[in-house]
Amino acid sequence: MQHPAQPFDVFSPAFNADPYPAYRRLREDYPLLWHEPTSSYVISRYEDVRTAFTDPRFTSDNYRWQLEPVHGRTILQMDGREHAVTRALVAPAFRGTALKEHVIPLIEKNAVALIDGFRRTGHADLVAQFAVHFPLNVIADLLGLAPADRPALHRWYTSIVAFLGNLTQDPQVAADGLRTRAEFSAYLLPLIGQRRQNPGSDLISALCEAEVDGTHMTDDDIRAFCSLLVTGGGEPPQKALSQLLLNLLTHPDQLAAVREDRSLIGHAIAETLRFGSPVQMITRQTADEVTLSGGTVPRGATVTCLIGSANRDERRFSSPDRFDIFREDLAPANAFSAAAKHMSFALGRHFCVGALLAEAELSAALHHLLDSLPDMACPAGFTGAEVGVFTRGPVTLPVTFTATARHRGLPGRRVCGNASPRKAMRY
């Protein structure tokens, strides 16, 4: 393993502006790098990152000090039977009948409501006015939170995201995150108690009632999962949605193809997840010594897995720096399953439990935007700037379009109000 001088400076403005040249250099010359500032081994090649996600010698023990202080103990740091049981308790809410009859109507409703806020104006910033709010609003409705509580939820969400991305260990950011945990707990625990006594049709009630082999979730289990859901169900989908729209709007030929054939939406989403991973890096801990490209990682080491680099590895994808919804090496049909070729949802036993929720959100958002703003386009000369180290996406996405007085959905497209309220609100 080599110890070069500054081949990977995660704190530099140049890296924040465009990490992909650094990723390329790491893959070629330093596939295993000891990174002193983060006290971790950095891996960047597709097969090495895949190994870290699927080999049992890699664990998520690092989440005890990375996530537990702000979330509490969550499914992400569990293994074995504990992980299997907890996943079985929470996963049904995000797939199958629950997804179709309860979650999708909430997604549709929130997409339409946000678009209604600007479709009459003829212009919008699709990040500030849509992507920033859409996933978090869905989560708020899914949890059955009062609309008046959304500003507080957004404040807590912003604080936790900052805590998780605090690579410079800013003490104020850390203190804000810990304070947020206390505030969110004080808000949520009484609500969990109320739902246990009087269950409704929301996710919190469903988690209170969930049972697998005699095991139920405690109040603190539910609180920790909801905290994780607010950030995991808010930040990555927000970044993915912003990137999806940016990629299509800056590739007009591919946007035209999607407008013409909506079955290509899945291809566009899958390629967006590969081309610009919303979560750029995830860490793992080694339970034993592991040999990877470039050398050996000792037992007990922290490993930074560069998803953003792995998804652009030329050893795995042809012309990886080109956005191409028609590429043949991605398998879009599997993009939201554990058989995904990209690694934006991780792989293995910790494959993202909310992957199908993200697919439904991204698909519905794009459908409704194309329905209501069919001629949306960016201003001439706009290229879009992505920023972020831990998570990454555009900070602004201005568009103009022909103002419309009403929502124009495709014939037969289901919107929340078309379903029976009672049926749509049950898991």
N, C-alpha and C positions, 0 to 999 in steps of 0.2 A: 504494500500500500504506500502511495506517495504522499508527501506532505508539502505541497507547493505553496507559494505565496499568493494569497488572495485570488483563487480562481472562482470563488463563490462568496460574494459579499452581499448577504441578504439585507443588509442595512443601507446599501448604497442607493441613491436616487436612480441610477442607471438600471439597476436590477428591478426596482419598483416599476419603472416605466416599461421595461421589456426584459423579462427573465430568460427568454428562449435562447438567445446567443450563449448565455452562461450555462444553461441546461445542455446545449449541444456540446460545449467544451467539456463539461463533466462527463457526459456519456462517452466521448471519444478518448479523453486522456486521463480522467480521474473517476472511474466508475464506482470506486469506494474511497471516500474522502473523510478524514477526521476533521471535523469543523469545531475549532476551539471555542468560538463565541457562543455556540449553542450546546457545547459538550456532547456532541452526537456524531455518529457516523452517517454520512449522507450517501444515499444510493439513488441512481438516476436512470438506470436501464430498465426496460420493460420487464424482462425476465426476473431481474433481481427484486423489483418492487412486487411482482406477482408472488415470488417466493415469500417475501415478508408478510404478505396478506394471507397466504394459504398454508405455510409450513408451521406445524405446531411448536417449533422451536422459537417462534416469534410470538410474543404475548402482548396484551394491552395493559400490562401492569403499570406502564407509565402514566395511565390516566388517573392513578391515585393522586399524583401531585399536579397533573395538568388540568383535569376536569373536576375531580371530586371537591376541591375547595369551593367551587362556585355552583356546581350542580348537586353535589352529594353523590352517593354511589349509584351508578347507572348500569344499564345493560352493556354498555361499551367495555366495561372492565371486568365483566363476568366471563367465566369459562365453564366447560363441562355441563353437568346437569343443571346448575343454577342458571346458566345462560340459556340453555334449551327451554327450561320451564318459563323463564321470564319472557323469552321471545314468543313462546306459545300463548302467553297471557296478553301480550300487547299487539302481536302481528295481525290478528283477525280484523282489527279496526281499519286496516289499511289495504285490504284486498277483498276480492270476491263480492259477496252480497253487500257487505257494509260499505265498501268503496263505491259500488254502483248506486245503491239506494240512498245512502246518507251523505257521503263525502262529495261525490260529483255534483249533486244539486247545490251544495254550499259553494263549490268552486265556480260553477256557472253563475250563481247569483252575484258573487263578489266581482267576477270579471265584468259582468254587465254594469254593475253599479259604478265601478271605477271609470269605465269607458263613458258612461253617461255624464260623468263630471267634466269631460272636455270635448266630446265629439261635435258639439255645436260651435266650437271656437275656430276650427280649422287649423289649429296648431297645438302641440303638446310636447312635453319632455317625457318620453316613455319610461325613463328611469325614475325621476322624481315624482311623477303623477300616477304611475302605474306599478312598475316592478317593485319599488320599495315597499309599497303597501299591500300588494295582492297576496303573497304567501302568508304574511303575518295575519291579515284579516281572516283568511281561511282558517288558520290555526285558532284564532280567537273564537270564531263561530263553532269550530269543531269541539272546543273545550266548553262551549256554552257560556262564554264570558259576556258580560254586559257590554254593549257598544260604547258606553261612557268610559269603560275601563281601557279602551284601546290605546289612548295616549300613554297611560302608565305602562302598559304592556310593551309598547314600542320603546319607551325609555329604558325599561329593564333589559329588553332584547339588545339594544344598542350597547349597554354597559357590559353585558355578558360577552357579546361578540368581541368587544375591545379587549376584555380580559383574556379571552382565548387566543387572540392574535398579538398579545403583548410580548413580542420577542425581545424588546429592549428592557423588559422588566421595570417599566415606569411604575414607581410606587403609588402614584395617584390612581392610575388605571387599576392596579391591583386592589387598592382600598375600595374603589367604586364598585368593583365586581363583588367583593365580599359583602359590602353593604347591600347590594342588589339581591344577593341570596337571602339575606335576612328579610328584606322588604317583600320579596316575592313569596317567601315562606309564610310570612304573616298574612299575606293576602290569600294565598291558595289553601293553606291547611284548614281554616274554618269552612271554606267552600267545599272541600273534600268531605268534611264531616257532615255538612248539610246534604250532600248528594248521597251519602251512605244512608241517611235517614229518609230522604225523599228522592230516590233516583229518578232521573229524567231520561232524555234521549241523546244526551251528549257523551263525549268520550270519557270524561271524568267518571260519570255514572257507570259506563260500561267497564272501566277499569276497576271500579269498586266492586262490581258484581262478578268479574272474571274469576274463573277457578280452573286449575289444571292439577289433576291428581291430588286433590285436597289442599293445594297451595293457593293462597290469595295474596294480593298485593297489600302491603301496609300503607298507611297514609303517607309515610315518608317515601316509600317506593313510588307511589303515584306522583308525589310532589317532584321528586327527582326526575322522573320520566317526563313530566310536563315541562320542567325547566329545560331538559335536553331537547324536547320537541320544539319549544319556542325558538331555540337557536338553530338546531339542525333542520327544522322545517321552515325557517325563515331566511337565514343568510344564504345557504347554497342555492335554493330555488330562486331567490332574488337575483343572485349573480348569474345563474344559468339562463333565466328569462331575459335579463338585460343583454347577455351575450348572444342568445338566440336571435333576438330582434336586430342587434347590431350586425351580426354576421349576414343575415338575409338582406337587410337594407343596404349594406355596402357590397353586396353581390347581387345586383338587380336581376341578372339572368336566372339565378337560382331562386330568388324571390318570385319571379314570374312563373317559374315551373311549379312552385308550391301553390301559388294562387290558382293555377290551371288544374292541378292535381293534388287535392288535399291529402291523398294517401302518402304523399312525400313528407308530410309533417313529421312523422316518426323518424324518417331519415335525417331531416334537418336537426331534430333534437339530439339524436345519437351523435351526429357529427359535431354539433356544438359541444357536447360533453367531452368528446375526444380533443377537439381542436383548442378549446380554452377551458380547461378544467376549473369549475367554480371553486373547488377546494384544491389548492395547489400542492399541499403537503400534509402528510399524516405521520405520526411517530409510532414506533413499536419498540418493545423491549425484548432482548434476547434471553431465553431461558437456558440456552446452551450455546456453545461455540458454533458459529455458522460460517462456511466458506461461500463467498459470492464472487462475482466478477471483480478482479482487482485485489483480492485478499481475503482475510479472515476477520470476522467480527467476534470479539470475546463475549463470553457469558456475562449477562447483567448490563449490557451496553444499551444506550438509547440509539435508535436508528431513525433518521429522518427520511421518509419515503417520498420522493418527489414525483407525485402523480402527474403534475403538469409536464414533466420531462418524459416520463414513461409513455404517456399518451401521444408523444411526438417522436418516439424512438423510430428511426429509419430502419432498424432491424425488424420492426413489427409492422409498420405502416408505410405504404408507398407515398412519396411526396408529402411527408407528414406536416409540413408548414403551409400546405394549401388547404383551404376550406372547400370541401367537395362533398355535397350531399349524395352524389352518385357513386362514391368510392365503393369498391367491391370487397374491401378487407375489414369491414366493421360489423356486419351482421346486425342491422337495425332491429330486427325482430327480437333479438335477445338482449337489447341494450338496457332493459330494466329488470333483468334477471341475473342470477348468480353466474350465468353463462356469458355475460357481457364481455366484449372484446376490449372496450375501454375500461379504465379503472377508477372512474370518478365516483363510484359508489363503493369503492374498495372491493374485495373479493373474500371468499371463504366464509367462515362462521359469522363474521362481523359485517357481511354485506348489508348495505343500508336497508333497514326495515321499512323505510318510507319511500323506497324507489318508485313504487307504483303510484303513490300520492304525487310525487314530483312529476311523473309522466302525465298524470291527469291534469295537473295544474298547467304545465307548459303547453300541452295540447289544447286545452280549453282557451287559454289566454291567446294563443296564436289564431285559433279558429275565430274567436270573437273580434279580435283586432282586424283580421282580414275581412270579416263580414261587415263591420261597421266603418272601417277606414280602408276601402279597397285600393285607393290610390295613394296611401301614405308613402312619403319619401323624405329622405334627409335633405337638408339644404345643400346646394351645389358646393363641392369642395370638402364637405364634412367627411372625415375618416374615422373619427371615434378614438378615444384614448382609454385604454384599460389600465387600472391601477390595482395594487394590492399584492401582498406577499403570501400570506396564509390563505386568504380567499381573494378572488380577483374578478373584476368586471368593469364595465364602463361606468363613469360617474354621471354622464349626461347623454341623452339620445334625443335631440330635437327632431321633430317631424312636422311636416305640413300635410294637409289633406283637404278634401272637399267636405265642408261642414255638413253634418246630417242632423235632421230634427228627430230621428228615432233610431232605435237599434235595429239593424238589418241582419237578422240571423238567417242561416240557410234553412230552407224548408225541411221540416222534420227534425231539426236539431232540438235536443231537449234542454230546456232551461228549468231552473229550480221549480218555478210555479206550475209546471206541467205535471208534476208528480203528486200523488196523494201525500199531504203533509205528514200524516201519521206514519205511513209506510216509509217515507223518505227519511224520517228522523229516528228510525230504529236500527240497532246493530243486529 
